[in-house]
Amino acid sequence: MAANKQLLIGLSLSATWMKGDGWRRADSGIEKMNSIDYYIDLAKMAEKSKLDFLFKADYLYVSPQMIGDSANYGSPDPTMMFAAIAHETERIGLVTTISTTFNPPYVVARQLQSLHWLSNGRAGWNIVTSIEGAENFGDSPMPSPQERYAKAGEFTDVVRKLWDSFPSEAIVIDRESGVFSDKDKVTAIHHNGDFFSVKGPLTLPSHESGSIPLFQAGASDIGRNFASSVADAIFAAMPDIESGVELRNDLRRRATEHGRDPNTIKVLPGLYFFLADSREEAHELHKAAHAHLSMERRHASLKSVLGLDLSGLPLDSCVTAAMLPNPNQPVRSRTHAELLRRFITKYQPTVEEVLARPEVVGSAHWVSVGTVEDVLNDIIERFEGGAIDGFIALPGGSEKSMNIFFEKLMPELVERGLFKSEYMGFTLRDHLGIS
């Protein structure tokens, strides 16, 4: 069993249940996506089940895959979405995504601290370095991963300094003396680094609940090093249990090297589940979610992810480590590329098996398909195997799949003592066990 006695669980507010042809179903509810009320209803449903937090990814570009036959056009600004949701919820955490590559740290520090105040201590920051979108912010090409992570490290340091520059203790509100704030406690940060020059202080005080928890999703070597140095939780890509155990152990080892308590890092992969009353129905949902992905699209995706072109080979041909391209060549995602390289090296799969991998057809998430019992067993296996501290729920196939998750699977986790029946605190720090 993992060190934690109970799972940490979040819900992604990206409409993963409408991927592929799912949006075309009569019961998809696709028309509701344009209203904030839809997301508020989802947030309330998640809070009713005592989930620890809501999570929203973000995109600063529109790729060809986002338009046409896909029910996706990128994303509204998640921080603005969560500001609205904060007013309609009380306990559930709100983890927004903001890039360190294309934003100024002062603005980001202020946005996040504002959300922290609006939600009464429930904000979280998913730190991303972005893998595309440079053309929307000037003429410069996309920086290298090394530069992006170096910038992210300094960016995060600046944001934290700004949060500390105006502590909540500076607000005195002494009517008798006429002192509203202690000006000696509000200090400039005078940061001058390789990427940023910021004087400070921030324009609003920190929240009395403490600093904002940090999430990160980097799983490449450089990403792992950054995540293990700063993150409270890792949004991990782990398509199988072996990769999960390896990642969790490696992150905990690296955290120790950074002088951190390894138990403070929570590894939370995305769980892309397809739930139905029968296995047959669940597998049909899964099949439908990927039916739009032609062989041509899959080959194009593989080339983008790994730089490997298998289009000239029969589907039953074996793919070996000798066929892998140079690991240092530019690819869309180093994380997904590394996962695929390990899979091919270990198993020598067929072309057809490679083209069906989550890294190719999706986002390298852990996929579970079946009944409540099937998905429940998958969760327990990974938790007891030391691969996870929890997960971020990515409902797949239909709204029915999501409803089964809330109405049947979550009560089962509570019944088995794997998840809480009531909130034990009010803030995201409370939910994550951050003292």
Secondary structure, 3 states (H helix, E strand, C coil): CCCCCCCEEEEECCCHHHCCCHHHCCCCCHHHHHCHHHHHHHHHHHHHCCCCEEECCCCCCCCHHHCCCCCCCCCCCHHHHHHHHHHHCCCCEEEEEEECCCCCHHHHHHHHHHHHHHCCCCEEEEEECCCCCHHHCCCCCCCCHHHHHHHHHHHHHHHHHHHHHCCHHHEEEECCCCEEECHHHCCCCCEECCCCEECCCCCCCCCCCCCCCEEECCCCHHHHHHHHHHCCEECCCCCCHHHHHHHHHHHHHHHHHCCCCHHHCEECCEEEEEECCCHHHHHHHHHHHHCCCCHHHHHHHHHHHHCCCCCCCCCCCECCHHHCCCCCCCCCCHHHHHHHHHHHHHHCCEHHHHHCCHHHHCCCCEEEEECHHHHHHHHHHHHHCCCCCEEEEEECCCHHHHHHHHHHHHHHHHHCCCCCCCCCCCCHHHHHCCC
